[in-house]
Amino acid sequence: MAARVLVVDDQAPVRRVVRRLLERSGYEVDEAGDGGVALDRLRVDVPDAIVLDVSMPVVDGWTTLERIRELSDVPVLMLTGRSAELERARGLRGGADDYLIKPFGGRELVARLDVLVRRGDLSATSAGYSDDWLEVDRTGRRVRVDGTPVELSSVEARLLGELVRRAGRLVSVPDLACAGWGHDSAVSTGQVVIGIAWLRASLGPAPHGGSPIETLRGFGYRYVPPAGP
């Protein structure tokens, strides 16, 4: 069964181009001309992924993304004409799964979307994780720390998922980049460092102080389950 993608952009020519690219690659495509229409459709039926433009009138991409995350963990690929790293960080911090700058190549768009859809398929079947301090459900988005629910961004959830999947073992920076963003060629070491810092701040300190996410300088990071009392 073909994966379904919702393309959200106020410019009809852009939607048509993206539709053609995705349909040629085997996707089923729906369109929405603004964020409000996209949210109405999401409440009725959740697609396998969303391609979301940032600059839209009425309900812009940032607001739409925020409301999407209130409704669903569906993978979201954001499109923007802005190339500043702060804009990329804002999108990823806000719950976007990936970020593509206009003008973009058709192959790159399809490749990144393929990664997001595959990741969604894997998250739906993967096992969860738990220790005496941390619980992570199979989607990676529902997290409890010492019994208290904790909200994570999409990037934070994927970084944590990779760390706990290999709990006690080193996870390299390239592996974390691939897990967090779906590709490592466009993700700097600095972005991974910032992502881990966000994750540590969201989780808070372990029972005996410090963070259970250890830095192995020059190599990567490791999640070490906190020891019991």
RAWO-V219074 format. One line per field, one symbol per residue. psi: psi as a letter, one per 20 degrees, with the letter a starting at -180 (. if undefined). A space follows every 10 residues. Layout:
psi: ???
This chain:
psi: pqqppopopi oghggggggg ghhhjjqppq qpirhggghg hhhgpprhrp opqgnqrfor hggggghgih hqjpppoqpq ipiqhhhghg ghhijqhrpp pqqqqghggg ghhggggggh gghiiqqaqq aihppprhii hoppokipqp pqrgggghgg ghghhlpiqp orghhhgggh iiqihjprhh hgggghgggg hhhaqrhkra qioqpnpigb rppopqqr.
